Amino acid sequence: MFTLLLYLLALGGLLISFWKDRHKTRLALMKGWKAFTNILPDFAVVLALIGIMLTYLSPHTIAALVGKNSGFPGMLASSIVGSVTLIPGFVAFPLAKSLLDRGAGIMQMAVFVSTLMMVGVVTAPLESRYFGKKETILRNSLSYVFSFIVAIIIGMVVGA
């Protein structure tokens, strides 16, 4: 029901925008469509890989690798995957939920999502070009450590 309300609000905003300035609204819709079609191939590959992974990895395997009882090694593995993977947030959170439903641990998924969002091994060369190598290494290192702190706090709060 809430999703329907959000869609109706978006549609209402679009209609108001169209009413105020048709040309700008059309330009915005065309830019949005272009951005969507540019990201779609990468997004489709990520979704396909996730689907294949969830199909072939049993809940038992997931629990053994990154389950609650995997402890720090599971957190470390999750953090490494999160650090080197470039997945948008709107894919990362449903993926983490799917893994939780299949036996992953809360702290392991917290560190995975946190490193995924904050640590950028893939984007480090671009970042270092703008901010410098020292700042990039410092930011990524602090983000990596902070991801573990956040995961431990989440684990204590949720009681994992």
C-alpha positions in Angstrom: 0.0 0.0 0.0 2.8 2.4 0.9 4.5 1.6 -2.5 1.3 2.5 -4.3 1.2 5.8 -2.4 4.8 6.6 -3.5 4.0 5.8 -7.1 0.9 8.0 -7.0 3.0 10.9 -5.5 5.6 10.4 -8.2 3.0 10.4 -10.9 1.4 13.5 -9.4 4.7 15.3 -9.3 5.3 14.3 -12.9 1.9 15.7 -14.0 2.5 19.0 -12.1 5.9 19.3 -13.8 4.4 18.5 -17.2 1.7 21.1 -16.6 4.3 23.8 -15.6 6.8 23.2 -18.4 6.2 20.4 -20.9 9.6 20.9 -22.6 11.7 20.6 -19.5 9.6 17.6 -18.3 10.2 15.9 -21.6 13.9 16.6 -21.5 14.1 15.3 -17.9 12.2 12.1 -18.9 14.6 11.6 -21.9 17.6 12.1 -19.7 16.2 9.7 -17.1 15.5 7.1 -19.8 19.0 7.5 -21.2 20.5 7.0 -17.7 18.3 4.0 -17.2 19.4 2.4 -20.5 23.0 3.1 -19.8 22.9 1.4 -16.4 20.6 -1.5 -17.4 23.3 -3.8 -18.9 25.5 -3.6 -15.8 22.5 -3.9 -13.6 21.2 -6.9 -15.5 24.6 -8.7 -15.2 24.7 -8.0 -11.5 21.2 -9.3 -11.0 21.9 -12.4 -13.1 25.0 -13.2 -11.1 23.2 -12.8 -7.8 20.4 -15.0 -9.1 22.8 -17.7 -10.2 24.7 -17.5 -6.9 21.5 -17.8 -4.8 20.3 -20.7 -7.0 23.5 -22.7 -6.6 24.5 -21.9 -3.0 22.4 -23.8 -0.6 21.3 -22.2 2.7 23.7 -24.6 4.4 26.7 -23.3 2.3 25.8 -19.7 2.9 25.5 -20.3 6.6 28.9 -22.0 6.7 30.6 -19.2 4.8 28.9 -16.1 6.2 26.5 -17.4 8.8 26.2 -16.3 12.4 28.6 -19.1 13.5 31.2 -18.2 11.0 32.3 -15.4 13.3 35.2 -13.1 12.4 36.3 -15.1 9.4 32.8 -14.8 7.9 32.9 -11.1 8.6 36.3 -10.8 7.0 35.2 -12.7 3.9 32.0 -10.5 3.6 34.1 -7.3 4.0 36.5 -8.3 1.3 33.7 -9.1 -1.1 31.9 -5.9 -0.2 35.1 -3.9 -0.6 35.9 -5.1 -4.1 32.3 -5.3 -5.5 30.7 -2.4 -7.2 26.9 -2.8 -6.6 24.4 0.0 -6.2 22.6 0.3 -2.9 19.2 -0.6 -4.4 20.6 -4.0 -5.2 22.8 -4.4 -2.1 20.1 -4.2 0.4 17.7 -6.8 -1.2 20.7 -9.0 -1.8 21.7 -8.8 1.9 18.0 -9.6 2.8 18.1 -12.6 0.5 21.3 -13.9 2.1 19.9 -13.3 5.6 16.9 -15.4 4.6 19.2 -18.1 3.5 21.3 -18.3 6.7 23.8 -15.4 6.6 24.6 -13.7 9.8 23.5 -10.2 10.7 27.0 -9.0 11.5 28.4 -10.5 8.4 25.7 -8.8 6.2 26.2 -5.5 8.1 29.9 -5.5 7.3 29.2 -6.6 3.7 26.7 -3.8 3.0 28.8 -1.2 4.9 32.0 -2.0 3.0 30.0 -2.2 -0.2 28.8 1.4 0.3 31.9 3.0 1.9 35.0 1.1 0.7 35.8 1.5 -3.0 38.7 -0.7 -4.2 37.3 -0.6 -7.7 36.9 3.2 -7.7 40.1 3.9 -5.8 42.1 4.9 -9.0 39.5 7.5 -10.0 39.2 8.8 -6.4 43.0 9.1 -6.0 43.2 11.1 -9.2 40.9 13.7 -7.6 41.8 13.5 -3.9 45.3 12.1 -3.9 46.6 8.6 -3.1 47.2 9.3 0.6 43.6 10.6 1.2 42.1 7.7 -0.8 44.0 5.1 1.2 43.2 6.9 4.4 39.5 7.2 3.6 39.2 3.6 2.5 41.1 2.3 5.5 39.0 4.2 8.0 35.9 3.2 6.2 36.9 -0.5 6.3 37.6 -0.3 10.1 34.4 1.6 10.7 32.4 -1.1 8.8 33.5 -3.6 11.4 32.6 -1.3 14.3 29.2 -0.7 12.8 28.7 -4.5 12.3 29.6 -5.3 15.9 27.3 -2.6 17.2 24.4 -3.8 15.0 25.2 -7.4 16.2 24.9 -6.2 19.8 21.7 -4.2 19.2 20.0 -6.9 17.2 21.3 -9.6 19.4 23.0 -11.7 16.7 
